[in-house]
Amino acid sequence: MAGATFAKDVYEDARTKQLNTFARYKKYKEEYDMIKNKDTATAEKKATQVADTWDLQLTQMNIVDDLKKNIDDVILSDGCKTHLTDVWISHEFGRANKDIRSKYIEKGLQMEDSGIIAYGVVKGWLPEKNTERKDDGFIMGEIDYIKDDTIYDNKSSWDIWTFYRNIKYLDNPDLQNPYYPNMQGYMRLWDKPKSKVVYTLLDTPAKLIENEKKMVAYSFTGSDAMLEEAMAEVEKNLIYSDIPIERRIIEIPIERDEEYISRIPLVVKACRNYLNNMRTIYYEMDKE
């Protein structure tokens, strides 16, 4: 799970390595026992393998025993801790998150409804925009729309390059989509077995196109004619009505992952503990 490592997984990996090492030890020991003349170089080499493998598996066994003592722990990544620190700052001091809304997010928000309609036109049914926001005490979320047993989340791509790069998730089903955690959360909240991330490629709003043109013009050093060509190129790269709408939709199916979903509360509890510890440490500083 992104942002966290489970001690149980680390323990199981270490245990598997220890068992594999012990299996090698048994193999070497049997091979050594089958050697009749123990004074040969072959026997000496095999005896060394037996001794080294035995020592290694003992070391690994000690590691496994230590890991087992904290098998229920959740270890948060540095990236997760940084994000939690930002959350704490926003809450503690009443400051908005330092992240500024990007042009990619801006287009996604502005074109959300249009993307849903475009998908409906292609599929022959009109999705009904969801307005319910759910909260189960651990996570909260608001899906775009739902049909039968499938949850849908629409993503409006910034440009044609970012759009078609999503084909890689169809070409390689083992490659995890960046919205995988979101969709697992939605399936948990709505208790559904299936979900789809729907990428759409729609014309960029005029205001955002003008912003792009201004940025190009600000640093442009060519002639007026060349600038005019550059402006036309900017617009062409952000308008896609010439491409059939059927070719501007990519669906990425994501199935329900029960193990992932079952671990969500564990990670949330670990995050809450980290935030509580931060608050405690901060107020302890005032007493010094």
N, C-alpha and C positions, 0 to 999 in steps of 0.2 A: 504494500500500500504506500502510495507516495506520501512523503512527509513523516513516515514512522516505520520503525523496525520492531518486530515482535520477538521478545526473548524466546518464546516457544519455538519460533522458526530457526533461530540461531542454535538453540539447544538441539533440535532435530537434525540440523545439518551436521553439527559436531558429533552427535551420537552416530549418525550414518558413517562419518569418516572413521570413528573409533571402531565400529563393527567391521568395516572394510579392512582396516589395519589388522584387527584380530584375526580375520579370515586369512590374510596373507601370512600372519605369524603361524597359524596352524598348518598352512600349506608348506611353508619353509621347514617347520618342525618335522612334518611327516617325511619330507624329502631328505632331511638330515638323518632321521632314524633309519631310513632305508639304505644309507651308505654303510657298508660293512667295515671298511677300513677308515677309521676316524683320523688317521695320521696323514691323510693326503691333503694336497692343497685345495682340492674340491670340497672336502669335508670342512676344512678350516674356513673357506669362503662362505659355505652354507651356514656354519655355526655363527659367523659374524652377522649374517642376514637375520638369523633367528634372534640373536641377542638385540640387535638394533631395532627390529620390528617390535619385539616385546617391550623395550623401553619406550618406544614411540607410542604404543597403544596405552601404556600406563600413564604417560603424560596426557594423552587425549582423554583418558578416563577421568583424570583429575579435573580437566577443563569441563567435561560434561557434568561432573558432580557439582562444580561451582555454579554452572549455568542453571542447573535444576533448582537451585535455591531461590532464584528470582525468575522462575519460568513464566510468571504472569505479567512481568514488566513490559511496558511499551516505551521504546526509546525514540524520542522525537528528533528529527533531523535538524541541522543548523538552519536550513531554509525555513522550516516550520517555526522554529523558535524566533527567527527574525520577523516573520509575519505576525506571530503572537505578540511580540514586542510592539509592533506598529498598532495592533488592535488595542493593546493596553494604553499606549500613549493617547490614542484617539479618545478612549473612554475616560481616562484619568484626568486629562487636561482639556477636554472639550475641543480638540482639534480634528479637522477633517483629515482623512488619510492623505498622505503626501502624494499618492499616485494621481496624476492628472488624466482626465478622460482623453483617450487617444482617438485619432480619426477612425481607427478600425472599430472601436466600441461605438463611436458616434454613428457610423453608418449602420452598424448592426441594430442599434436602438431605433433609428429612424425608419429602417426598412423591415422591421420585424413583421408588421401586419401584411406588408406587400409580399414578403417571402412566404407567409402562410397561405395567402391567396394563390400565389403562383403554383405552389405545390398542389393545392386543391384543383386548380385548372388542369394540371398535367394528369393527376390521378382520377379525376372525374367525380370527386366528392369535396364538399366544402367543409374544411375543418372549423370547429367551433372553438374560438379562443378561450382558454381557461382563465378564470379570474380568481380561483381559490388558491390561497397560500397555506400550506400545511406545516405543522410543527409537532414533532413527537417527543420533544424534550431533549433531544440530542442534535437533531438537524432540522432545518426548515428549508422550504423551497416552493417554487411556483413553476409548474410545467407550462409549455406553450399550448399543447392540445393533446387529446387522447382519442383513440379509436379502438374499440373492442378491448383486447388485452395488451395493446401497445401504446407506450408513451412516446411523444414526439417532441423534439427540441430543435427549433429552427435557428440556423446560423447563416447570416448574410455575409458572404466573403467580401473583403475589401476590393480585390481585383481578380482578374482572370488567372493570374499566377498562383495566388494563395488558394483560389478555388480548386484548380485542377490538381494541386499537390495532394489533395485529400484522396485521390484515387489510390494512393499507396495503402490505405487501410482496407481497400477491397482486394488489392493484389496480394497483400500479406495479412490474413486474418489474425495472425499471432501478434501483430503490431498493435499495441494498445493506443486507442484514440485518446487525445488529451481530455475529452469530456467524459471518459469512462467513469471517473469518480462521481461526477454530477448525475449521470444516468443511473448509477447504482443507488444513489441517494433518492432519486425520484421514484425508482421502483420500490424502494423500501417504504416511502411515504404513501404511495398510492397502491401498494401491494399488487404490482403487476409483474408478469414474467418476462416481458419483452420491451425494448425501447429502440428508437432510431434517432440518430443525429442527422438532420436534413440540412445539407449545405445548399444555399441558393446563390446564384450570381445575377444580381440585378443592377440596373443603371444607378450610378452614384448620384445622390442629391446634388442639385445645382450649386448650392452654397459650398459644399465640400469640394466640388470641382474647382470653384473659384478660389478657394483657399490653396489648392494645389498649384493653380496657375500663378498665384501671388508669390508662392515660395520659389517657383522656378524663375519668375521674372526678377525677383530680388537679387539673385546671384548670377543672372545671365549676363554674358559679356559679348555676345555676337551682334550681328546687324539686326535691324528691325524685321527684315524678311525672315531671317533665321529664327527670331523670337516668335514670329507669327506661326512658323512651322512647329516650333516647340509647343506652343499653346494648343495647336490642333492635335498634336501627338498626345498631350496630356488628356485632352477630352476623349480621344479615340480609345485610350487605354482604360477609361473609366465608364464608357458607355457600351452596352452589350445587346442592344435591341436587334442587331443584325444576326445574332446567333439564335437559333430556334430554342424556345424555352425548355424543351425536353432535354437539351444538351447542357442546360444550366442548372441542373439539379443532381446532387449526389446524395444517396442514402447510405448511411453506415449503421447496420444493425448491431445492437449490443444486447446480449442475453444477460439475464439475471445471474449474479454470482453470489450464492448464499454465504460462502465463506467470507467474502469481502464485506457483505452487508452485516454479518454477525460481528465483525470487528469494528464497525463504526462507533458504537458506544464506548469501546475500550480506548480508541484514539481520542474521542471527545473528552472522556474523563481525564486522560493524560494531559490534554491541552488545558483543561480547567485547573488542574493541579499546578501546572506550570505558571498560569496566570496568577493564581492565588499566592504562589511562592514569590513571584515578582512583586506583588503588592505588599506582602509581608516584609520582604527585604527592603523595599523602598521606604516604608514607614519606620522600620528599625533604624534606618540611616538618620532620621530626624531626632532620634533619642541619643545619638552619640555626641 
